[in-house]
Amino acid sequence: MEAALQGFEYHIRVERMLSLHTCEAYMRDLNHLGDWCLDAGVARPEDLTREHMGGFLSALDQEGLGQRSLARVRSSCRTFFRYLIQAGRLAEDPSSLLEPGRFLQPLPHVLSPEQVDALLAAPPLDRPLSLRDAAMIELMYSTGLRVSELVTLGRHQLHREEALLRVVGKGDKERVVPVGERALDLIDRYLFEARPHHDPLSRAPQLFVSRRGTAMTRQNFWQRIKAWAVEAGIDEQVSPHVLRHSFATHLLTYGADLRSVQAMLGHSDIGTTQIYTHVNRERLRQLHAAHHPRAKVRGPTGSAG
């Protein structure tokens, strides 16, 4: 996706020679799409579907983007998709069948608690980088952080004694999130055993640093969590945002109220959080269908009636 966006930027700046203002407007809109795709685990433009585009536009709508701005973003996306069609990378525009102002909102993909357990157990704790990854994955599942919040998290934002994390999210809105003991223990181990290997003079303000002692990127962590999912034997697509979805869904499954989940996720509108109630209901329906002896009506011979 990143390479495709770079190619499009070259196309409009050099080949079409559009004005600087127009190019910046296009790329500002399309960077929103790139960020959403990264969170959703969509690695290539070829993987984008109508449902993805509906979810992307719906997310912008729920964040309060005005209708004129939404129309502009949609127009930028369609120009980008036309470029990809001409380049032979797309067969059709994945946004072409969406009605203006009416966007699909697909249910977020979530991991089962057993899959989360396998993912959390995948990184060995005897190597600095894998210990760092284990602490980051555990913290993300414990708090529901966005990946951008996780990689920019400052050391001063963790209040160890109170088991709280002060997070600055979208729109510079601040929230306080509780942190589980397992995550705190792994962070303690990381700070004592692993971080000094990469930032011995403790110069970086970030809590988690790369092997060079600098801030990590969202793309870097996305690749790391994807690799650990493979190591854990999880065949499904796993991304930081999937872990955030799982955090919210599992909280509701085990009895948390919607307002509390909204506060922990940093959603300004509770309507954004309500999607997880639908996920929870669908998971319960699937469990019932799979395991209840009377979930399917059977005929006298034992076959489905």
N, C-alpha and C positions, 0 to 999 in steps of 0.2 A: 504494500500500500504506500509506504513512504517513497519508494522508487517511482511509483506511478505518479504521485503528487509532484515529485521533482521534475519528472518528464513533462507534465502538464505546465508547470511554471515556466520551464524553458520554452515550451511551445508558444505560450501567450506573450512572453517577454521578447523573445528573439525572433521567432518565426512569424507571429502575427503582429509583433511590435505594438501591442496595446499600451495605453498610457500607464504610468507608474501607479496612479490612483486606482485604475481599474484592476490592474494585476494584484495590488495589495488587497482589494476588496474580495476578489476571487479566492485568493489564498487564505484570507482570514476565515471565510465561510468553509472552505474545504479542510482547513486544519481542524475545525470542529468535527467534521466527518472522520478525519484520520484519528483523532483522539477517541471518538466513540468506538470506532472499529477496533482500536487497540484494546480498549476496555472489554469489548464484546468478544474478543478472540478471533476477529475476522482479519486474516493476515493478507489476503489478496483481493483486489477489486473483483476478480472472477468469482469469488465466494459470496459476494453481496446478493441478497435476495430482496424481493418486494417486502417481505416481513422485516428484514433488517432495516430497510429504508423507512418503513413505517415506524419502527421502534426508535430510530434516530430522530426523526422529525417530531415524534410524540414527546421524546425526552426534552427537546428544545422548547416545545410548546409548554410542557409542565414546568420548565424553569422560568417561564414568564416572558419568553421572546415574543414580541408583537407579531401580528399577522403579516405586516409589510416586510419585517425582517425575515420571517419564515419563508415568505414567497421569494425573497432574494436568495436565501440559502438554497432553496429548492432549484432555483434557476441556475445557480453556480454549479450545483451537483449535476444537473442535466447537461450543462456545457462540458463538464469533466467527463461524463459518460459518453457524450458524442465523440469526444477526442479519443477515448478508449475503443469505441466501436470502429472508428476510422483506422485506428492502429491495429485492429484485429484482435484485441484483448477481450472485448465483450461482444456478445451476440445481440444483446438488446439492453435498453435502459431499464434498470431495476426499479426506477421510480415512476415509470411512464404510466402505470395503471392506477396510481394512487390519486384519489380525488382530493383537490385542494381543500385543506381544512379538516379532512377526515383521515386520520392516520391510524394504521393498525398498531396495536401494542402487544407484541408476542410475550408469552410468559417467560420470565427469566429462567435460564438453565441453572439448576443447582445440583450440588453433589449430595449423596446420601451421607449420613453420619459415619458409616463404615468407610466410605471413600475418603472423607476428610481425615479420619484416623490414619488410614494408609498413607495419605499425602504428608501428614504431619510427622509420621514415623520414617519417611523415606530418607531425609538428609542425615548422614552420620554426624555425630557430635564430636568426633576426634580430629576434624580438620577445620581450620579457621573459616574458609569460605562456606562450607556446608553448615557449620554452626551458625554463621550469620544468617544463611538462608532459612534455617530452622527457626531462628528467633523471629525473622521477618514474617514467615508464613504463619507462625503461631500468633503473633501480634495482630496480623490482619484478620485472622479468623476470630480472635478474641474481641476485637473492637469494631470490625466492619469498615475499616478505613478505605478510602479510595487509594489507588496506587500512587497518584500524585501526592497525596497527603503522607503516605508511608515513606516515599523516597526523600521527601524534603523535611521530614520530621526532625526537629532539633533536639539535642540532648536535654535542654532545659524544659522541654514540653512534657517530659515524663516525671511525674511526682511519685517516686517509688514508695514512700511510706504510706501515702493515701491510696495507692493502687489506682491512680487516675492519670489520664492522658489529656492534655489540653491541645485541641486540634483547631487549626485555622483552615477552614474549608473554602468552598466556592463563595465568591463575593466577599472574601475576608471575614466571613462569619465564624465566630469562635464557638466551640462546644466542648464540653467535658465528658469523657467517656471512661467508664470503668475498665480495668485491665485484669484479666484472670491471673491466678498465681502461677500457672504453668508458663504463661508468656513472660511474666516478670522473672521467673527463675532462669529461663533461657536467655533473656536480655542480660541478666547479671553475669551468666557464664560467658556470653559473647563479649561484654565489656571487659571482663577480666582476662579471658583466655585468647580471644580472637582479634578484637579490634586493635590492640597494640601491634600486631603483625603488619597491619596496613597503614596505620596512622600513629606511629610511636610517639610523636610529639603532640598528639591530640590537637591538631590544627583545624581540622574540619568541624564545623558547627553541627553537621548532621549526625544523627544517632547511628545510622548505618552508612558505611562507606564501601567503595569499590576496592579491588585489590591494590589500586594505586593510591588509596587514601583520599579519594575525591568523592563527590556526591554521585550516587547511582542514578541511572536514568530509568524511566518507566519501561523502556524497551528492554533494558538489561534484566530487570526483575521479571518481566513477562516471559523472557526466554528461560530464566532460571526456574520459575514455577512450572513452566511447561515441561522442562527436562525432568524435574522431580516427579511430576505426574506420570510420565512414562516409566520412571524407575519404580513407582508404586504400583504399576500394572493397571492404571486407569485408562481405559480406551477412549473415554469421552474427551471433548475439548475442555481444557482447563485453562483459565486465565485469572488474573487478580480480581476481575469483576465477578467471575463465577464464585470465587471465595466470598466476596462481599454479599452476593445474592444468597449464598448458603448460610452465612452468618444471620441474616435477617429472617430467612425462612425457618431455620432451626430454632431461633428465639421464639417465634410465634408458635411453632409446633409444641414447644415445651412450656407454653403458658404466658409468655410476655405480652403486655398490652401494646396496641398499635402505636399509641402516643410515645411510649418509651422507645420503641424501635425507631420511630421517626426522629426523635431527639438524638439517638446514638448515630444514626446514619447521616444526620445533618440535612434532612430534607426540609425545605421551607414550606412545602405543601403536602399535607397528609395524603392527598390523592396519589402522589408518587409512591408512597409507602404501601398503599392499599393493594398494589399489584401482588405483594407477597402473600396476602390472604388468599388470593386466587391460586397461587402456587401451592400453598399449604392444602387447600381443599382438593386440588387435583392430585397431589401426592397421596392424600388419604383415600381418595376414590380408587387410585391405582392399587394401593395396598389392599383395600377391601376386595377388589376384583381378583387379585392374585391369590389371596390367602383365605378368604372366608368360604367355608364349604357350601354355602347357599348363595354365593354371589351369582352363579349361573343356574338357571332352571334346567333340570335334567329330566329326560324322558324315562320310561320304564326300563329301557335296556341299559341305561347309564350314559347314553349319548346325550349331547346337548339338545334340549327340546326346542 
